[in-house]
Amino acid sequence: MAVSIEVQRSRGWQGLIPYAIILLATLPIIILYGWLLYSSFFERVEGLRPVGPFTLDNWRFLWAPERVQQLQNKSPIIPLTINTFVFAGSVAGVVLLVSSMAGYALSRLKFKGRRMFLGGVLLLHSFPTVVLLIATFVVLRWLGLYDQLLGVILVKAAFELPFGVWIMKGFFDTVPWDLEMAALVDGANRIVTWWRIVMPLVKPGMLALGLLSFVQGWNEFLLPFIFMPSGNQATLSMMVRSLLGEGRFVDYGTLTAIGLFYVMPVLALFLFAQEYFLRIYSGGVKG
Amino acid sequence: MAVVERGALAVEALPAAKESALKNWWRANATALFFMAPVVVMVAAFFLAPVLITLGMSLTDMATSTGLSRWQWIGLDNYERIIRSRFSLTILGNTLLFVAATLAFNVLVGLGVALLTIHVDSKTGTVFRALWLLPRISPSVVYALMWSWAAAAPPFGIINQLGEPFGVEPRFWLATDPWLILILVNGFVGASLGMLVFTSAIKSIPEDLFRAARVDGANAWQIVRRITLPLLKWPILFVLTYQTMSLFASYEYIFLTTNGGPGLYGTETWSLWAFHTALNSYYGNLEFGLGAAMAAVLVVMGLAISGLLLRLFRFGDLVGDPRVEIT
């Protein structure tokens, strides 16, 4: 991470110019997130000025949801959080398993169609998946997985796969093959070798990919919104969106508290595992 | 398949040969099959099939009213309807405006942030890069929530309340200046891609080049202009191509903020139009066939641009055979 190019960090006030510009340019982000962080703890916020004393009233949705008027006729928050957690965890699990299998084969085995498949994975990696959603709807109906969490998990995991496969292949490429060779010569088969010997060596990579897939699943809005219309297994994103969609005169205190509750795990992961995110984002580019 | 057939021909002559050919094929490929089966099934079900279905569906009248069974082939009627539509030109114009403006924001701001975060000390640089990543890693609904409050109608809204002392007329920004807000909303997410790509590209430039320039008395701007920027040609081209495609296809943030308004199709873009027609119609009847025709245009474009990226950046070199192979 050490930056070697410190071209002109020097000479008095001129050295401060880049600091001033970057601070100014980043101000909108700082203001938006700053507002989100504290406005849930006050009755009202005008501009960036909180009104009234510090309060936890906006967080009543956690312990007394029946007293929050906006949440009448809404699913309670705890099951929604569990759904979101199950969804994100399953997406991460499927992505990890499927892409570590494929990544291993693409890194180590020679087989027909390997080159073509790798090219295809790269092609899909830059392909915008949202344009396929209309047809995905038909596929889910045919599979009988429409309006079910399992269906949405599979679609989301599939959309993350080109990235995952590519990243995992890269991780396997960096593992020296001596150990593996020794095991194979000793008569262990490929599958056992992969699982017992190679997989433990790519754990840091798996952790990075798992975290990223989890966050992608946790954040996902469009897929559950489109493919689970009845809302029996709704996720937090669907709830925030339905509150947001209720017009201009909503109670922003409660709304920001719920929004903050939803984004908190992501922010925490990002704070503690920032290098993982930066590393994996720069390794394979998606966005 | 071919291997098996050739094996079958050999049966007449040597019964044992067939068995061993099959066995050989199986021995050579069984492991690869095991490892590749899950990904192949997922890609087939959720990428290949949808691409084909989109193209096929665009030739049908499939809609909520026909269901998935009573539809008919109608040739190119859907495409004709799109061309004849009173709105298609407006929406095409919207799309081009949205893509061009957001793209310019993404690349310029991404480049600016990359250069600035490298020119400050590395600790500060990392903090600012992390801040710029926040919009990308936040749930879209929460990010949209923050912007909808920032751009809310007077007397609310952060923009109104912060801008007033500076003489900015308070207004309901989402209705009066929807494009400005949309470009900012999408731009603050999109710029971080350029930031990451450009930062790592700049860091990979040999230090000697900068040192030599400094010795020769070049100032910071001259170094950026004469050394950094020319060496960033390919990364910039990559980000441009990549984001052109994803911007044409993306509608999530538009849906969550203006939802195509104000009025009829004020900020409706092509992909949002397809989404509204096939999956989220105001009128109740979802026209899958028509929506698929709108999406098919983007699918073909997506494949073409992805293919171009693959070729342009010599991804072919990345798919070389494994160095070591033991069976």
Chai-1 contact restraints between the chains, C-beta under 6 A:
chainA,res_idxA,chainB,res_idxB,connection_type,confidence,min_distance_angstrom,max_distance_angstrom,comment,restraint_id
A,V3,B,S122,contact,1.0,0.0,6.0,A-B,restraint_1
A,S4,B,E207,contact,1.0,0.0,6.0,A-B,restraint_2
A,I5,B,I118,contact,1.0,0.0,6.0,A-B,restraint_3
A,I5,B,F210,contact,1.0,0.0,6.0,A-B,restraint_4
A,V7,B,F210,contact,1.0,0.0,6.0,A-B,restraint_5
A,V7,B,A220,contact,1.0,0.0,6.0,A-B,restraint_6
A,V7,B,I223,contact,1.0,0.0,6.0,A-B,restraint_7
A,Q8,B,A220,contact,1.0,0.0,6.0,A-B,restraint_8
A,P18,B,L116,contact,1.0,0.0,6.0,A-B,restraint_9
A,P18,B,H119,contact,1.0,0.0,6.0,A-B,restraint_10
A,P18,B,V120,contact,1.0,0.0,6.0,A-B,restraint_11
A,Y19,B,V120,contact,1.0,0.0,6.0,A-B,restraint_12
A,I21,B,L116,contact,1.0,0.0,6.0,A-B,restraint_13
A,I22,B,L116,contact,1.0,0.0,6.0,A-B,restraint_14
A,I22,B,F128,contact,1.0,0.0,6.0,A-B,restraint_15
A,T26,B,F128,contact,1.0,0.0,6.0,A-B,restraint_16
A,T26,B,L131,contact,1.0,0.0,6.0,A-B,restraint_17
A,I29,B,L131,contact,1.0,0.0,6.0,A-B,restraint_18
A,L32,B,M146,contact,1.0,0.0,6.0,A-B,restraint_19
A,L36,B,M146,contact,1.0,0.0,6.0,A-B,restraint_20
A,G47,B,Q161,contact,1.0,0.0,6.0,A-B,restraint_21
A,G47,B,L162,contact,1.0,0.0,6.0,A-B,restraint_22
A,V98,B,P38,contact,1.0,0.0,6.0,A-B,restraint_23
A,V98,B,V39,contact,1.0,0.0,6.0,A-B,restraint_24
A,M101,B,F35,contact,1.0,0.0,6.0,A-B,restraint_25
A,A102,B,M36,contact,1.0,0.0,6.0,A-B,restraint_26
A,A102,B,V39,contact,1.0,0.0,6.0,A-B,restraint_27
A,Y104,B,F35,contact,1.0,0.0,6.0,A-B,restraint_28
A,A105,B,A32,contact,1.0,0.0,6.0,A-B,restraint_29
A,A105,B,F35,contact,1.0,0.0,6.0,A-B,restraint_30
A,A105,B,M36,contact,1.0,0.0,6.0,A-B,restraint_31
A,R108,B,P322,contact,1.0,0.0,6.0,A-B,restraint_32
A,L109,B,A32,contact,1.0,0.0,6.0,A-B,restraint_33
A,K110,B,E325,contact,1.0,0.0,6.0,A-B,restraint_34
A,F111,B,N29,contact,1.0,0.0,6.0,A-B,restraint_35
A,F111,B,A32,contact,1.0,0.0,6.0,A-B,restraint_36
A,R115,B,V319,contact,1.0,0.0,6.0,A-B,restraint_37
A,L118,B,V319,contact,1.0,0.0,6.0,A-B,restraint_38
A,G119,B,V319,contact,1.0,0.0,6.0,A-B,restraint_39
A,L122,B,L310,contact,1.0,0.0,6.0,A-B,restraint_40
A,L122,B,F315,contact,1.0,0.0,6.0,A-B,restraint_41
A,L123,B,S306,contact,1.0,0.0,6.0,A-B,restraint_42
A,L123,B,L310,contact,1.0,0.0,6.0,A-B,restraint_43
A,L124,B,F47,contact,1.0,0.0,6.0,A-B,restraint_44
A,S126,B,Y242,contact,1.0,0.0,6.0,A-B,restraint_45
A,S126,B,S306,contact,1.0,0.0,6.0,A-B,restraint_46
A,S126,B,L309,contact,1.0,0.0,6.0,A-B,restraint_47
A,F127,B,G302,contact,1.0,0.0,6.0,A-B,restraint_48
A,F127,B,S306,contact,1.0,0.0,6.0,A-B,restraint_49
A,P128,B,M245,contact,1.0,0.0,6.0,A-B,restraint_50
A,P128,B,S246,contact,1.0,0.0,6.0,A-B,restraint_51
A,P128,B,A249,contact,1.0,0.0,6.0,A-B,restraint_52
A,P128,B,G302,contact,1.0,0.0,6.0,A-B,restraint_53
A,V130,B,A249,contact,1.0,0.0,6.0,A-B,restraint_54
A,V131,B,A249,contact,1.0,0.0,6.0,A-B,restraint_55
A,V131,B,A295,contact,1.0,0.0,6.0,A-B,restraint_56
A,V131,B,L298,contact,1.0,0.0,6.0,A-B,restraint_57
A,V131,B,V299,contact,1.0,0.0,6.0,A-B,restraint_58
A,L132,B,P50,contact,1.0,0.0,6.0,A-B,restraint_59
A,I134,B,A278,contact,1.0,0.0,6.0,A-B,restraint_60
A,I134,B,G291,contact,1.0,0.0,6.0,A-B,restraint_61
A,I134,B,A292,contact,1.0,0.0,6.0,A-B,restraint_62
A,I134,B,A295,contact,1.0,0.0,6.0,A-B,restraint_63
A,A135,B,P50,contact,1.0,0.0,6.0,A-B,restraint_64
A,A135,B,I53,contact,1.0,0.0,6.0,A-B,restraint_65
A,A135,B,T54,contact,1.0,0.0,6.0,A-B,restraint_66
A,T136,B,P50,contact,1.0,0.0,6.0,A-B,restraint_67
A,V138,B,I53,contact,1.0,0.0,6.0,A-B,restraint_68
A,V139,B,A49,contact,1.0,0.0,6.0,A-B,restraint_69
A,R141,B,L68,contact,1.0,0.0,6.0,A-B,restraint_70
A,V155,B,F46,contact,1.0,0.0,6.0,A-B,restraint_71
A,A158,B,M42,contact,1.0,0.0,6.0,A-B,restraint_72
A,A158,B,F46,contact,1.0,0.0,6.0,A-B,restraint_73
A,L161,B,M42,contact,1.0,0.0,6.0,A-B,restraint_74
A,W177,B,V324,contact,1.0,0.0,6.0,A-B,restraint_75
A,L184,B,I326,contact,1.0,0.0,6.0,A-B,restraint_76
A,R190,B,T31,contact,1.0,0.0,6.0,A-B,restraint_77
A,N219,B,P139,contact,1.0,0.0,6.0,A-B,restraint_78
A,F221,B,S140,contact,1.0,0.0,6.0,A-B,restraint_79
A,F221,B,V141,contact,1.0,0.0,6.0,A-B,restraint_80
A,L222,B,E252,contact,1.0,0.0,6.0,A-B,restraint_81
A,I226,B,L279,contact,1.0,0.0,6.0,A-B,restraint_82
A,S237,B,P139,contact,1.0,0.0,6.0,A-B,restraint_83
A,S237,B,V141,contact,1.0,0.0,6.0,A-B,restraint_84
A,V240,B,V141,contact,1.0,0.0,6.0,A-B,restraint_85
A,R241,B,V141,contact,1.0,0.0,6.0,A-B,restraint_86
A,L244,B,L145,contact,1.0,0.0,6.0,A-B,restraint_87
A,R248,B,A153,contact,1.0,0.0,6.0,A-B,restraint_88
A,Y252,B,W149,contact,1.0,0.0,6.0,A-B,restraint_89
A,G259,B,V142,contact,1.0,0.0,6.0,A-B,restraint_90
A,G259,B,L145,contact,1.0,0.0,6.0,A-B,restraint_91
A,Y262,B,V142,contact,1.0,0.0,6.0,A-B,restraint_92
A,V263,B,S138,contact,1.0,0.0,6.0,A-B,restraint_93
A,V263,B,P139,contact,1.0,0.0,6.0,A-B,restraint_94
A,V263,B,V142,contact,1.0,0.0,6.0,A-B,restraint_95
A,V266,B,I137,contact,1.0,0.0,6.0,A-B,restraint_96
A,F270,B,I137,contact,1.0,0.0,6.0,A-B,restraint_97
A,Q274,B,A130,contact,1.0,0.0,6.0,A-B,restraint_98
A,Y281,B,L196,contact,1.0,0.0,6.0,A-B,restraint_99
A,S282,B,L196,contact,1.0,0.0,6.0,A-B,restraint_100
A,S282,B,S200,contact,1.0,0.0,6.0,A-B,restraint_101
A,G287,B,L193,contact,1.0,0.0,6.0,A-B,restraint_102
